[in-house]
Amino acid sequence: MVLILSAPPVAPPVPPAQWVGLGIEWVAPDGTVWDLTDPSKGVVLVRDGVEGLHFPRVEKFSSASRAIPGKRSRGWRALARDVFWRVYIYRDSSAAWLELYRRFFDSIHPDRVGTWRVTAGDQTRELRLTGTFDEPWVYDRDPLYRGWALYGVAMEADQPFWAGAPIKRGPWRAPAPVPFFDADGSPPLHISQGSTFASARIPNAGDVDAWPVWTLEGPLDPVEVGIGEAIVQVPFPILDGQVLRIDTDPRNVTATLDGADVTRLLGFQRFAPVPPGGEVPLHVAAAGGGAVSVELVPLYFRAF
């Protein structure tokens, strides 16, 4: 009699809840949401070894002189943020594991951007990520035979700050025009202040400067918006029903009119950010029956 001994398949190790106080999700480029804290879903972010939740790496600039002790600070900038996950993928059968494995890793791409979403208490922050694919992965066992595997996932955030919930203000509208003459047609004249909108302010609850996005709904002509001395003057009328959107972020300054790119028509303009830690007055002045609103996304050093 010949006996052939073989080891049975290894049962998948369903890990316990790794994150009790945090909600953690991966939003794929196609909008699919992966809950990385629920063991029953088959994809779990392992708590140990996660990188990217805390401070970004910062490069500080300074100068020194032999005439003075120490050094003089010349500012700083945050570098692109490195992110690293350890992810369990497991299922009860080889076919189910392979299907889950393919779907999850198809959601990570070097160009298509996904979003890492972290919720702590009543606050949610997000970080936009792409895959780096800079290290080969070595299999020590057949994952289809086992029905589970532990992977390292390396990604990066070109914009290194965590984004909070957008802060919106407005819409502001010009006061209703007052007729030039009294009801009976007699003087005195009443001058309308239709060119000046109500007092407008916006806060920035983040850790760093935030660049506003202006939305101008026609009819408006003329119209100007801005912060401090950085005033954006729109050099063309915004007709009734048209919407002009101006994104002042220096990484990608754009202006669109009903979705069409009109950045060149806007011409050279000066833009200013909203500094962190307070509320600033906004310059909003226009004529017409339209409306002006503004939005900014506060940016944070950490995920929570």
Sequence and secondary structure as in RCSB ss.txt:
>XXXX:A:sequence
MVLILSAPPVAPPVPPAQWVGLGIEWVAPDGTVWDLTDPSKGVVLVRDGVEGLHFPRVEKFSSASRAIPGKRSRG
WRALARDVFWRVYIYRDSSAAWLELYRRFFDSIHPDRVGTWRVTAGDQTRELRLTGTFDEPWVYDRDPLYRGWAL
YGVAMEADQPFWAGAPIKRGPWRAPAPVPFFDADGSPPLHISQGSTFASARIPNAGDVDAWPVWTLEGPLDPVEV
GIGEAIVQVPFPILDGQVLRIDTDPRNVTATLDGADVTRLLGFQRFAPVPPGGEVPLHVAAAGGGAVSVELVPLY
FRAF
>XXXX:A:secstr
                 S SSEEEEEE TTS EEETT GGGSEEE STT BSSS   EEEEEE  TTSSS EEEE
EEE  EEEEEEEEEE SSHHHHHHHHHHHHHT  SSS EEEEEEETTEEEEEEEEE   S    SS HHHHTEEE
EEEEEEESS SEE   EEEEEEE      SS TTS S      TTB   EEEEE SSS B  EEEEESSBSSEEE
EETTEEEE SS B TT EEEEE  TTS EEEETTEE HHHH S     B SSEEEEEEEEE SS EEEEEE  EE
SS  
